[in-house]
């Protein structure tokens, strides 16, 4: 099982459903865990008036309504399952107490997700600093990757972001992956939310190229495998 924790205070729900859709289109079993503060995912998958636990959506499972990872694991045990049955488990983590220390320490990838908003960079930095102090031994600087979402323009550049990143108690792995964002991508996000579907074909070419770049960085998939998964995801209208 690969566990990816995507931590950060910005809305990254559209990015994570795209990643999960690609993973599922590549033949992997996937669980996406909603640990966002606003509990966004029921709005994606429908059933707002129902008590959602594990819901299949667009070829992968989504876990909603759990207070913490311990409750999630207890649910699987009570239903004769386990998180380990999935190839990939992804956490959209905003709630500071959702993941336990063992979740942080055993994660295959720790990913810091932010946008360019000053509030997100400042408050997100405080959030991350407190999380490191809480879940890691004194002096330990965990390795994390960086993902920048909803980048309307890239005039900031890596050196500008380093002013925010370098003061955090983390060892950064590689350069940030920057996902561009324009009115076409935003329009598709709204259409997908209202339709309760994931349509990826209309995403801009640059966005899809950077999205595939995440897979080159995070997985051992080769380019042919990634492109095949993308084409499968584009054909699927689920």
Secondary structure, DSSP 8 states (H G I E B T S, - for coil): -EEEEEE-SS--HHHHHHHHHHHHHTT--EEEEEE-TT--HHHHH--TTS--SEEEETTEEEE-S-SSHHHHHHHHHHTT--GGGSSEEEEEE--TTTS-HHHHHH-SEEEEEE-S-HHHHHHHHHHHHHHHHHHS-TT---EEEEEEEEES---SHHHHHHHHHTTSS-EE-SS-EEEE--HHHHHHHHHHHHHTS---TTS-HHHHHHHHHHHHHHS---HHHHHHHHHHHHH---
